[in-house]
Amino acid sequence: MNSIQFVKHPLKENDTIESVAQELAISSEYLQLIHNLNVEVYDRLKSTKGNFPSHLTEVYIHKATFDAFIETENVGRPKNNSILEYHPIK
């Protein structure tokens, strides 16, 4: 059986739900859904618009989404000098 993997995507100071979703080429509704499946009630995204809760430093995303983002960001970079890496959640 194949398992679905998630990774944590770090949030930057001025990130909004919409800006992170746009950066990852996903809808803000999908970002909210995936993140909320992986967190406790107090860490859930209550809306698909606006700022993240102030205490959050990262958001959960589907590993396939992150892989596609990494691939796009690394286009044209030397193989031994990738701009981003991910670490699966254990």
Beta strands, then each sheet from edge to edge (+ up, - down):
strand 1: 6-10
strand 2: 58-62
sheet 1: 1+ 2-
end
